[in-house]
Amino acid sequence: MLSKVVLIISATVFLLLGVFYFTTDKSYQDSFEARFYYFVGNYKKAYEFADKSYSLNPYNKMAFTVLVQSKIALDYANYIQMGNRYFKKIDEISSKKEYKDADKIRVKLMCEIMLGEYKKLSPTKLTNIDLIENAKKMNEKFERLYKELF
């Protein structure tokens, strides 16, 4: 009976020490904050906090995971933003009265850049599904545009 009480008390003390460590260690505080920002979709802040946390403690697996996943998510978000900027430029070019050869080459180059950048994206199981779908739709738009024009 006494050994069970000692075991329960030891396990409780060990658990409390673990909780105390994780709540007071700066590296783990930053990694929890990074994880929060990742799940709310603020990938830039998540990357910053995870990078800071990982530099404080390179054995912090949560910080490393959030760091890698935030980088991947930022790549997807940047791809989508770049696609939106390119479509805006293409709309400006297409709304001109004169469509010159230089404009055609510029549009072709934008399409080729976007198609090439999409191939570089590599999702993981933890990558936000919405980002993956939006990037896929963006790529499909540029593929259609490229096939129609060239």
C-alpha positions as CSV (number, residue, x, y, z in Angstrom):
1,M,0.0,0.0,0.0
2,L,2.8,2.4,0.9
3,S,4.6,1.7,-2.4
4,K,1.4,2.7,-4.4
5,V,1.2,6.0,-2.5
6,V,4.9,6.7,-3.1
7,L,4.5,5.9,-6.8
8,I,1.5,8.2,-7.1
9,I,3.2,11.0,-5.3
10,S,6.4,10.5,-7.4
11,A,4.4,10.5,-10.7
12,T,2.5,13.7,-9.6
13,V,5.7,15.5,-8.6
14,F,7.4,14.5,-11.9
15,L,4.3,15.7,-13.9
16,L,4.2,19.0,-12.0
17,L,8.0,19.5,-12.6
18,G,7.4,18.8,-16.3
19,V,4.6,21.3,-16.5
20,F,6.6,23.9,-14.6
21,Y,9.5,23.4,-17.0
22,F,7.5,23.8,-20.1
23,T,5.6,26.8,-18.9
24,T,8.7,28.7,-17.7
25,D,11.2,27.8,-20.4
26,K,11.4,30.7,-23.0
27,S,12.0,28.3,-25.9
28,Y,8.8,26.3,-25.2
29,Q,6.8,29.5,-24.5
30,D,7.8,30.8,-27.9
31,S,7.1,27.5,-29.6
32,F,3.6,27.4,-28.1
33,E,3.1,30.9,-29.3
34,A,4.4,29.9,-32.8
35,R,2.0,27.0,-32.9
36,F,-0.9,29.3,-32.0
37,Y,0.0,31.7,-34.8
38,Y,0.4,28.8,-37.2
39,F,-3.1,27.5,-36.5
40,V,-4.8,30.9,-36.8
41,G,-3.1,31.4,-40.2
42,N,-0.4,34.0,-39.3
43,Y,2.4,32.1,-40.9
44,K,4.9,34.9,-40.8
45,K,4.6,35.4,-37.1
46,A,4.6,31.7,-36.5
47,Y,7.9,31.4,-38.5
48,E,9.5,34.2,-36.5
49,F,8.5,32.7,-33.1
50,A,9.5,29.2,-34.1
51,D,12.8,30.4,-35.4
52,K,13.5,32.3,-32.2
53,S,12.4,29.3,-30.2
54,Y,14.5,26.8,-32.2
55,S,17.6,29.0,-31.9
56,L,17.2,29.0,-28.1
57,N,16.8,25.2,-28.0
58,P,17.7,23.1,-31.1
59,Y,16.2,20.1,-29.3
60,N,12.7,21.6,-29.2
61,K,10.9,19.4,-31.7
62,M,7.7,21.5,-31.7
63,A,9.7,24.6,-32.6
64,F,11.4,22.7,-35.5
65,T,8.1,21.3,-36.8
66,V,6.3,24.7,-36.7
67,L,9.4,26.3,-38.3
68,V,9.3,23.9,-41.2
69,Q,5.6,24.0,-41.6
70,S,5.4,27.8,-41.4
71,K,8.1,28.0,-44.2
72,I,6.0,25.7,-46.4
73,A,2.8,27.6,-45.7
74,L,4.6,30.9,-46.4
75,D,5.8,29.5,-49.8
76,Y,2.2,28.7,-50.7
77,A,0.9,32.0,-49.5
78,N,3.6,33.9,-51.5
79,Y,2.8,31.8,-54.6
80,I,-0.9,32.8,-54.3
81,Q,0.0,36.5,-53.8
82,M,2.4,36.5,-56.7
83,G,-0.3,34.9,-58.9
84,N,-2.7,37.6,-57.9
85,R,-0.2,40.3,-58.7
86,Y,0.6,38.8,-62.1
87,F,-3.1,38.5,-63.0
88,K,-3.6,42.1,-62.1
89,K,-0.7,43.0,-64.4
90,I,-2.0,40.7,-67.1
91,D,-5.4,42.5,-66.8
92,E,-3.7,45.9,-67.2
93,I,-1.8,44.6,-70.3
94,S,-5.0,43.1,-71.9
95,S,-7.0,46.3,-71.3
96,K,-4.6,48.3,-73.5
97,K,-5.7,49.2,-77.0
98,E,-2.5,48.0,-78.6
99,Y,-1.2,44.5,-77.7
100,K,2.5,44.5,-78.7
101,D,4.9,41.6,-79.0
102,A,6.7,42.8,-75.8
103,D,3.4,42.5,-73.9
104,K,2.9,39.0,-75.3
105,I,6.3,38.0,-74.2
106,R,5.8,39.6,-70.7
107,V,2.5,37.6,-70.3
108,K,4.2,34.4,-71.4
109,L,7.1,34.9,-69.0
110,M,4.7,35.5,-66.1
111,C,2.8,32.3,-66.9
112,E,6.1,30.3,-67.2
113,I,7.3,31.7,-63.9
114,M,4.1,30.7,-62.1
115,L,4.0,27.2,-63.7
116,G,7.6,26.7,-62.6
117,E,7.1,28.0,-59.1
118,Y,4.2,25.6,-58.6
119,K,6.4,22.6,-59.3
120,K,8.7,23.7,-56.4
121,L,5.9,23.7,-53.9
122,S,5.8,20.5,-51.8
123,P,2.9,20.1,-49.3
124,T,3.0,17.9,-46.2
125,K,0.2,16.3,-44.2
126,L,0.2,19.3,-41.9
127,T,0.0,22.0,-44.6
128,N,-3.2,23.9,-44.6
129,I,-5.7,22.4,-47.1
130,D,-7.0,25.8,-48.2
131,L,-3.5,27.0,-49.1
132,I,-2.9,23.8,-51.2
133,E,-6.3,24.2,-53.0
134,N,-5.9,27.9,-53.7
135,A,-2.4,27.3,-55.1
136,K,-3.7,24.5,-57.3
137,K,-6.5,26.7,-58.6
138,M,-4.0,29.5,-59.3
139,N,-1.8,27.0,-61.2
140,E,-4.7,25.8,-63.2
141,K,-5.7,29.3,-64.2
142,F,-2.1,30.0,-65.4
143,E,-2.1,26.7,-67.3
144,R,-5.3,27.5,-69.1
145,L,-4.1,31.0,-69.9
146,Y,-0.8,29.7,-71.2
147,K,-2.5,27.1,-73.4
148,E,-5.0,29.6,-74.8
149,L,-2.4,32.2,-75.7
150,F,0.7,30.1,-76.7
